[in-house]
């Protein structure tokens, strides 16, 4: 409780007080300035929508790509499970910024990926991958992929294989056994993985800054600019609170849709 009080509640209180202040850097005065929240929504609603779109796409792509991988490691990895899991988290040994800069090189106009896609006529002669929404979503997906794989693996690895065998003994095909047994039992991992991926992705700004253009700016880029460049702390704090409120509302809707008992399970 002391840890949460010092490193969570106190900063949140200070941020909330700042969001209701007015003035100019470096002097801000608290004055119940609720207009900061109205300005945050009216001026930057496009970036809010874009952030949730990019985060949602990245989360969905990560889920589709991670589930087969986690399934294979859990049920087919054998004595090599730890090695495969190490390979999944190995990129985390390199700083987030360097990993994103690597994607900037990979997706560059003269890079191998772009040239190969042009050769296969999947990309126009003047087409590009870098500085596009595709690049931003790809970077977000890659950077947060382990956050999806690991909860899925933990959930799948805990499934009793005898339940799947029992389903097949009762004349269920492998596909039906997966849909009726494996998938429902792995939903806690799906829930945890999607939350761990979506929440940081919605507030990310590094990928949009390095792999996109101002046309791909997310709300995290606006908050960073308001804090660091413009020095408009009240607006930046209000934007941060609005983003947290939106994410919390999305989580509550998602938890209700998937079933809160899955979370406790």
N, C-alpha and C positions, 0 to 999 in steps of 0.2 A: 504493500500500500504506500509506503514511503517512497519507493522507487517511482510508482505511477504518479504520486502527488508531485514530486519534484520535476520529473521529466515528461509528464503528460499534462496534468491538470494546470500547473503553473504556466507553462507555455501556451496552453489553450486559453486560459484566462487573459493572458497578455495579448494574444492574437485577437481575441474577441473585443477587448478594450480598444485596441488599435483600429479594428474594423468600424467602430462607432465614433471615431475621432475625425477631426477636420484640421486643416492648416497646411503648411508647406514645410518641407524638409529644411532643417532638422527638428522643427518645433511643431508638434501636433497636440491638439487639445481635445479631450474627451467631451462629447456633447450630444450623445444619442443621435448620431448622424446616420439614420436609417436610409437616407438617400444613397449611401455608398452601395448598398445591396441592390437598389433599383438600377443604379448606373452599371453595376457589374453584369446584371442580366440583360439590360437593354443594349449595352455597347458590345458585349462579347458573347452573345448567345450563339453565334455561328461557331466560335471556337469550342464552346461547350458541346454542341452537337457533334462537331468533328471529332473531338476527343473521345466521346462515347462510341462513335462509329468505328474509329480506328481500334479502340480497346476491345470492342465487341468482336470485330473481325479477327484481330490477333488472338483473342481467347478461343474463338471457334476453330480457327486453323490449328492452334496449338493442341486443342482437345482432339481433333480428328487425327492429327499426326502423332500425338503422344499415347493415345490409348492402345493402338497396336504395338507400339514399342514397349510400353509398360506391361502389356499382356504377355508379350514374348519373353521378356526378362523374368517375369513372375512364374510362368509355367514352363518355359523352355530353357531358361538360363542355366539351370543346373548349378554346378560348382563354380561357374563363371559369373554368377549374379553380381557379386561385389565389384568385379572388374567392369562389367557393363554399367553399373551405377556410377562408378568412378568416371567412366568416359562421359556419362551424361552431365556430371557436375564439373568436369575438367575445365570448361570455359570460364567457370567462376574463379579460377586461379589467376585469370587475367582481368584487369580492371574493366569496368563497364564502358568507360570512354574508349579504351583501346579496341575493345570488341566492336564497338559501333564504327570507329574509324576504319577497321578492317572491312566492314560491309561497304563503306564508302569506296574503298579500293575495288572490292569485288564487283560492285554494280556500276563502276565508272563507265563512261562512254566508250573507252578503248579497252575495257576489260574483257576477260575470257567469256563471261556470261553474256554480255551484250553482243559481242561478235558472233558467238555461237548461235544466238537467237536470230541474228540478222542472216546468218548463213542458212538457217532452217526456215527462213521467211516468216518467223514468228514475231519479228520486230521490223518495222520499216527502216529504210535506209537512214533517215534522219531521226528515227525513234530513239528513245533513251529510257533507261530504268532509274537512274539516279535523279534526284530532285523531283520525284513523283510520289503520289500517295502509295503506290505499290512498294516503293523503297522504304517508306516510313513504316508501313504495316509489317513488311518483311523483317525489318530491324527489331521492331517491338516483339514480334513473334519469337524470333531467335533468342533475344536477350532474356525473355521470361519463360522459355520452354522448360527448363528444369523445374520451375515452380509448378508446372502441370504434371510432369512425368513422375516426380517423387511421391506426391499424395496418391496418384493413381496406382503406382506400384505397391505402396503400403496397403492400400485397400484390396487390391487383387491378390497380393501375396498371402493375406490372411484368410482367403476363402478356402474352406475345407473341400478338397478335391472329391471327397466321397459324395458330396451333394450333386456335383456334376455327373458323376458316375451313376448315381441313383436316377437322375433325370433321363439319362440314356438307357438305363435298364427299363424305364417305364416308356420306352419307344419314342423318346424325343430325339430328333435329329440334333447334330452338333450345333447347328445354327439356332434351333429352337431352345436348346439347353442354354445357349449363351444369352438369348433374349429373356428367358424366363428365370434363369438362376444367376448367371455370372454378372450380367449388367445390373440387375437390381441390387445385388450385394455390393457392387462397386460404386454405387451412387454417392456414398460419403466421400470417396476419393474424388469423384467428379465435382462434387460441390466444393470441396476444399481447394482443388486445383483451379477451378474457374475463378474462385474468389482471389486466390493468391496471384493469379495472372491478371485479372481484370482491374483490381484496385490499383496496383502500381502503374499499370499500363495507362489508365485514364489520366493520371497525373504526370506522366512522363513528358520530358521536353528535349532530352538529348537526341533522340532519334529524329524528331521533326527538325531540329536545328541543324544536324549534320547530314541527314539523308534527304531532306525536303527543302522547300523554299517557304517564303512567307505565306504563300497560298496554302501550304499544308500545316500552318502553325496550329498547335493545340493550346488548350487553356493553360497548360504548364508553362509554355513559352511566354504567354501574356503575364502570368504571375511572376515569373523570373524577371521579365523586363520591367514590370512595375516596381519590384523590390530593388533590383540592381541598377537599372538604367534611369528610369524616370524618378525613382525614390518616392513614389506615391504609396506609402505604406498602408494608409487606410483602404485604398482601392484594392491593393494586393491582398490584404488580410480578408476583405469582404469576398473577393474572388475565391480565396482558399476555403472559407466557410461555406460558400455556395456549392463548391465542388464536393466538399465532405458531405453536405446534406444530400446532394443528388446521389452520390455513391451509396450512402446509407439507405436512402429510399429504394434504390435499385436492388440492394442486397435484401431488404425486407420483402420486396415483391418476389424476388427470385427464390428466397427461402420458403415463402408461402406456396409458390408454384411447384417446387420440387418436394416439399414436405419437410417441416422442421424436425420431424422425428428422424429423418435421415442424417441430420447434422449431429444430433445427440448419439446416434448409432455409430 
